[in-house]
């Protein structure tokens, strides 16, 4: 007796409930932990996780500034990628995700077909606990390693590249949450069994389902809708009371703004004070040396993702990073390896080149955008 073929994105479970934590692998959803908030974990190799300084007061302003803040850290055209603003991981520093639109569309379609249209979509590196200062959290598998760094970001790479990436990052002590790590890398064994995936993903640091890909809301039972109306009516009463206070505060703010403009005009005659008074005044202040953005991990993540299909034939000798250039040296491979690496770089739109030394070793030089 033959059975109907399972749709490509269908869950790997009969009559699966639309809840729990699911892992997307090979175009299929596989249940990782039943129960808890519906979440789909996607490969971090296909999502760039960045840490970006956005010293702006409101989320709307941060979203407006986001494309300009990351445009020098990505190679893709801005209109080809979905930008996601995540949690504040330090004062005025935010986790940011970048994923191509076609990938995001495919992931949402798979989730919808599986009855998980309301699920969060989260890079799997963010399912690891955030480690302490100067540490890594590592889930080491047979084919890939998933890493979360102390700044809250993360990346994934083929297992053979992990040691070289770890050395290039300054050999941070690592906490193992997967297969055992070598003794020189290991700080401690993790304890994920004590806290399940559902608990760790109750409030993910970054949900890719934002903007045009925002999650579909699940219909609420009648009793919850009624409670919602009651809460809304109560909130409306508070809004009426607060409106008077807001008008008074606006009057005070206008007066303070005029005083600030007058003081700025005296301190810097001829200065152009635009509509955004705070930004205009901040531009007049002397700027000290700013910390350089972390370009190493994002570039390494992109390169690792590009080389992932070739990882079985790669033997990395070392990785170096200077200014905006990452250099990766590896042992000689078969005759066509250089061509396949070069094609992988071009397919991933990574600016760089592949060369071969007289002794046969291969060098990859990749640069940030």
Steps between C-alpha positions, in 0.01 A plus 500: 500500500643833396460821699482855376830682488567747780515864383852642505439726799276269698598422861681173560216385725145379439225743607765723655366783715580853386720563803839407636848561366572377148826478305512570128738262325503402134176684436316300768383590850607255771364525854776582748291549813120470535303763685590858572484795258496408131849568365683397183880489524671574167869452402713787625727456196227670298445791738757769576493600864650842570535723804419861410515827694167684465494786753147611414209550736220312324470167320357675193810719471728200551323315219538802272873524576569128478574478123756780527660342809569164334545583130881492529490157667309309232575434134141450383285787371281628781180438304587131468516431874262498796636702795387403848550699819548279804550548871711770665804303615687794652409866549407630153642186331262265322507157345419515128418222255546511122346235274423493128136555407472179298618294797263673738209447262582129471523459880166673555336281232632183668372618838159588356465161330582327830238696693769711668416836346495650848845366595807713563789437260831514685863428390607184683809663653265708714362182659829474688535691830693824474843433656694720739739776401776377267349151465336289230207261529553216249271225377741270315354244260648256252459733201444851640578706806262764633651780707354779710738775602508712814356805318180305432564436131598166352599305193521147365778336304606157375656298781849497341507883513414534868852484642639747247212741568552461874873577470435800275254637758767491770432149637206591726421237768200300381204335671401175326131431441545230236776247438805533729747773405879459503649560844682819397171657384278380782404720793209291625231258396163667450177391661231542237308206643421711806325763286309386193485669163150631569617684813800649320286617208212655695638840406753450215762769449397528136190387311534520122123532460484878492386757249353338186554156656328574831342202672138410440304529820311197628127561553411547867208323670191716567579538871841642422354739245255626763780548750687688230207738452481562876872574511466730196219700664707541816797612295282754317402658831865532598581652160243776551655584837853483358420727205485809719834411655648444154390843379664662801822301450502596132478864595796459737699307236441773240625763739812294585568439129488873431741562789736233361491654152583839643796358699627304198481809279709694749758219530523431126387798293389400152445134589219329311255367759264269312166354600664232717634732768665225707694364202599849385636596841678166533674568167644819648663314787862380467517128427755280672650180362219257426525126533531329164209274409568130532559406136674167559210278610253624233757448224601160638134400518443590135816319391413192705155489350642524149753221564253276684427268201875452451591439865573131448797586278645786704789485747551846649850596618417839645292817482622858535302825508647846454320827426212378280669193348469137610766257375442125519778253416423135436672186376503408133199311371397340175558675169156660483480627859619854419235538233226376731611738778509792258151414376374476860637847580340652194166330571505644854603843363812505715770740383823302491729271308644149512867435423730198507856505635790312336473231771139440401337662803195721443443850631161674515499875545158647579415862575209674664278707278 
